[in-house]
Amino acid sequence: MKNARILLVSLLLLLGLASTLPAAEVLPVPEAAVQSPGVEAAGNEQVTTLKLQEETSPDAGTAEVQSPVDESIDNGEIAGDEGPGISDPLAPLNKAMFTVNDKLYFWVLKPVAQGYAYVPEDFRIVFSNIYDNLWAPSRILNNLLQLRLKGAGNELVRFVLNSVVGIAGCGDAARDAFGINKQEADFGQTLGHYGIGHGFYLVLPVFGPSSLRDGVGLIGDQLMYPLTYVGSSHLTLEQKAEIAAHEKVNDTSFRIGDYESFKESAIDPYIAMRDAFVQHRKKKVDESKH
């Protein structure tokens, strides 16, 4: 309970900070926006003025016309149609952490997951089902918070069926026998559902790409995780860390090669990862509103 109280206090403090930071969108500027036609689009009056200047000024042939959009570009006020963006004021620190996570993957996580992958896939799927079932209370509560009552009901039914019929979540009986699929929901998504912006971009150790809002979301989800409330007399902090590490390795064993392909296809992996994160999270928030 002491750990839960600490997590709750941290959540409230970070949430208060996040609510004061509007979601910043730093978007690419379409090339058309900086071309000379942008000046003509300002209106007939401005075009007439420019023509008069050309006729009366002896240096009209060499004079440079300053496009009115240039100032707004410098101020970051123009938003294109390229997609969502995010403020990244901690870019040097984030890039350093991105490099650390990259090395952790190739030097530690990937080799361990490759060795672990020799465990028969059926057993690894069982572990995956168990971990997924443990996170069901978080999905139930977040679906409720997002007023997605059908999703919350589906998750509640799944949790009961998989805990009983699936034998403590070892099998996904709800999906396999009844066709009830998982309804993904997390607390970062819930905050976005109610209009709380990202704040700014963060790259977290091990967890990878995130934001101030979604960092708070991780704490909120942990408060909804049943093992958080298991006392040290039954499950020590070290044992909880071992369970989390096994969950990570087990999940990675199904995805070896995905990150490598992503890096190979990206011109700048850091920027590509940041953009992919923002687009993915925007999609999740949009889904929570339907």
C-alpha positions in Angstrom: 0.0 0.0 0.0 2.9 2.3 0.6 4.1 1.9 -3.0 0.6 2.5 -4.2 0.4 5.8 -2.2 3.7 7.0 -3.6 2.5 6.2 -7.2 -0.8 8.0 -6.6 1.0 11.2 -5.3 3.3 11.1 -8.3 0.4 10.7 -10.6 -1.5 13.7 -9.2 1.6 15.9 -9.3 2.5 15.0 -12.9 -1.1 15.2 -14.0 -1.3 18.7 -12.6 1.8 19.7 -14.6 0.5 18.0 -17.8 -2.8 19.9 -17.6 -0.9 23.2 -17.7 1.0 22.3 -20.9 -1.1 22.5 -24.1 -0.4 19.9 -26.8 2.1 21.5 -29.1 2.1 20.6 -32.7 5.2 21.2 -34.7 4.3 20.2 -38.2 6.2 20.2 -41.5 5.5 23.2 -43.8 4.3 22.3 -47.3 6.7 23.6 -50.0 3.8 25.5 -51.6 3.5 27.7 -48.5 6.9 29.4 -49.1 6.5 30.0 -52.8 5.7 33.4 -54.3 2.1 32.6 -55.1 1.5 32.9 -51.3 2.0 36.6 -51.7 -0.5 37.0 -54.4 -3.0 35.0 -52.3 -3.0 37.8 -49.7 -5.5 39.8 -51.8 -5.9 42.1 -54.7 -5.0 45.2 -52.6 -1.6 43.8 -51.8 -0.9 42.8 -55.4 -1.8 46.4 -56.5 0.6 47.8 -53.9 3.4 45.6 -55.1 2.8 46.6 -58.7 2.9 50.3 -57.8 6.2 49.8 -55.9 7.7 48.1 -59.0 6.7 51.0 -61.2 7.9 53.8 -58.9 11.1 52.2 -57.4 14.3 52.5 -59.5 15.5 49.3 -57.9 12.3 47.4 -58.5 14.0 44.9 -60.8 16.4 43.8 -58.0 14.1 44.3 -55.0 13.3 41.2 -52.9 9.7 40.8 -51.9 9.4 39.4 -48.3 6.6 36.8 -48.2 4.2 37.4 -45.3 4.2 33.7 -44.5 8.0 33.7 -43.7 7.4 35.3 -40.3 4.7 32.8 -39.4 7.0 30.0 -40.4 9.7 31.2 -38.1 7.2 31.4 -35.3 6.0 27.9 -35.9 2.4 29.0 -36.5 1.8 27.2 -39.8 0.3 23.7 -39.6 0.3 21.6 -42.7 -1.7 18.5 -43.6 1.2 16.1 -43.1 0.0 14.8 -39.7 0.3 15.4 -36.0 3.5 16.6 -34.3 4.8 17.0 -30.8 7.1 19.5 -28.9 10.5 18.1 -28.3 12.4 20.6 -26.0 14.4 17.7 -24.5 15.7 16.5 -27.8 19.4 16.1 -26.8 18.4 14.1 -23.7 15.8 12.1 -25.6 18.3 11.3 -28.4 20.8 10.1 -25.8 18.2 7.9 -24.1 17.1 6.6 -27.6 20.7 5.5 -28.1 20.8 3.8 -24.7 17.6 1.9 -25.4 18.9 0.9 -28.8 22.1 -0.6 -27.2 20.0 -2.3 -24.5 17.9 -3.9 -27.2 20.8 -5.2 -29.3 23.2 -6.0 -26.5 20.8 -7.4 -23.9 17.1 -7.8 -24.8 17.5 -9.3 -28.2 20.1 -11.9 -27.3 18.1 -13.0 -24.3 14.9 -13.1 -26.3 16.6 -15.1 -29.0 17.7 -17.7 -26.5 14.3 -17.7 -24.8 12.6 -18.2 -28.2 13.8 -21.8 -28.0 11.0 -22.3 -25.5 8.1 -23.9 -27.5 5.8 -21.2 -28.8 2.7 -22.8 -27.2 4.2 -22.2 -23.7 5.2 -18.6 -24.6 1.6 -18.0 -25.7 0.3 -19.3 -22.4 2.6 -16.8 -20.5 1.4 -14.0 -22.9 -2.2 -14.9 -22.0 -1.5 -14.9 -18.3 0.1 -11.4 -18.4 -2.6 -10.1 -20.7 -5.3 -11.3 -18.2 -3.4 -9.5 -15.3 -3.8 -6.2 -17.2 -7.6 -6.8 -17.7 -8.6 -4.6 -14.7 -6.7 -1.7 -16.2 -8.5 -2.1 -19.5 -11.9 -2.4 -17.7 -11.4 0.8 -15.7 -10.0 2.8 -18.6 -12.9 1.8 -20.8 -15.2 2.9 -18.1 -13.4 6.2 -17.6 -13.7 6.8 -21.4 -17.4 6.0 -21.2 -17.0 3.0 -23.5 -19.5 0.9 -21.6 -19.6 -1.9 -24.2 -15.8 -2.2 -24.1 -15.7 -2.2 -20.3 -18.4 -5.0 -20.3 -16.5 -7.0 -22.9 -13.3 -6.8 -20.8 -15.1 -7.7 -17.6 -16.6 -10.8 -19.3 -13.3 -11.7 -20.8 -11.6 -11.4 -17.4 -14.1 -13.7 -15.7 -14.1 -16.3 -18.5 -10.3 -16.3 -18.9 -9.7 -16.5 -15.2 -12.2 -19.4 -14.7 -12.6 -21.3 -18.0 -9.1 -20.3 -19.1 -7.6 -21.4 -15.8 -6.1 -18.2 -14.4 -5.7 -16.7 -17.8 -3.6 -19.5 -19.3 -6.0 -19.7 -22.2 -8.0 -17.0 -24.0 -11.3 -18.8 -23.7 -13.3 -15.6 -24.3 -11.8 -15.1 -27.7 -11.5 -18.8 -28.8 -14.8 -20.1 -27.5 -17.0 -17.0 -27.5 -15.5 -14.6 -30.0 -15.1 -11.8 -27.5 -12.0 -9.8 -28.5 -9.8 -7.6 -26.3 -10.8 -3.9 -26.0 -7.5 -2.1 -25.6 -7.5 1.0 -23.3 -4.8 2.7 -21.2 -4.7 5.7 -18.9 -2.6 7.8 -21.3 -5.4 7.3 -23.8 -8.0 8.2 -21.2 -6.2 11.5 -20.5 -6.1 12.2 -24.2 -9.8 11.3 -24.5 -10.5 14.3 -22.2 -8.4 16.7 -24.2 -5.1 16.6 -22.2 -2.3 17.1 -24.7 1.0 15.3 -24.8 2.9 18.2 -23.1 6.2 17.3 -24.7 8.0 14.2 -26.0 10.0 11.9 -23.7 12.1 8.8 -24.4 11.9 6.7 -21.2 14.5 4.0 -20.2 13.4 0.6 -21.4 9.8 1.8 -22.1 10.9 3.8 -25.1 8.9 6.6 -26.8 6.4 8.4 -24.6 5.3 11.9 -23.5 4.6 13.7 -20.3 0.9 12.7 -20.6 1.6 9.1 -21.4 4.3 9.0 -18.7 1.6 9.9 -16.2 -0.5 7.3 -17.9 2.0 4.6 -17.1 1.8 5.5 -13.4 -2.0 5.4 -13.6 -2.0 2.0 -15.3 0.4 0.7 -12.6 -2.1 1.7 -10.0 -4.7 -0.4 -11.8 -2.4 -3.4 -11.9 -3.3 -6.2 -9.4 0.3 -7.1 -8.5 0.9 -3.5 -7.3 -1.2 -4.4 -4.3 0.4 -7.7 -3.5 2.3 -7.2 -0.3 6.1 -7.8 0.1 5.3 -10.8 2.3 3.9 -12.6 -0.7 5.8 -11.0 -3.5 9.0 -9.0 -3.0 9.9 -6.0 -5.1 12.7 -8.0 -6.7 10.2 -10.7 -7.7 7.9 -8.2 -9.2 10.8 -6.8 -11.2 11.6 -10.3 -12.4 8.0 -10.9 -13.5 8.1 -7.6 -15.4 11.4 -8.5 -17.1 10.0 -12.0 -18.1 6.9 -10.3 -19.5 9.1 -8.0 -21.6 11.4 -10.9 -22.9 8.4 -13.1 -23.6 6.7 -10.4 -25.6 9.9 -9.6 -27.5 10.4 -13.2 -28.5 7.4 -12.8 -30.8 8.7 -9.6 -32.4 12.4 -10.2 -33.1 13.2 -8.5 -36.3 10.5 -5.8 -36.2 12.7 -3.1 -34.7 15.6 -4.0 -37.1 13.3 -3.6 -40.1 12.1 -0.3 -38.8 15.6 1.1 -38.4 16.7 -0.1 -41.8 13.7 1.7 -43.5 14.1 5.0 -41.6 16.3 7.8 -42.8 16.5 9.1 -39.2 15.3 6.4 -36.7 14.9 8.9 -33.9 12.6 11.2 -35.8 10.8 8.2 -37.4 10.2 6.6 -34.0 8.9 9.9 -32.6 6.5 10.5 -35.5 5.3 6.9 -35.4 4.6 7.2 -31.7 2.6 10.4 -32.1 0.5 9.0 -35.0 -0.2 5.8 -33.1 -1.3 7.6 -29.9 -3.5 10.0 -31.9 -5.2 7.0 -33.5 -5.7 5.4 -30.0 -7.2 8.7 -28.6 -9.5 9.0 -31.7 -10.7 5.4 -31.2 -11.6 6.2 -27.6 -14.1 8.8 -28.8 -16.1 6.4 -31.0 
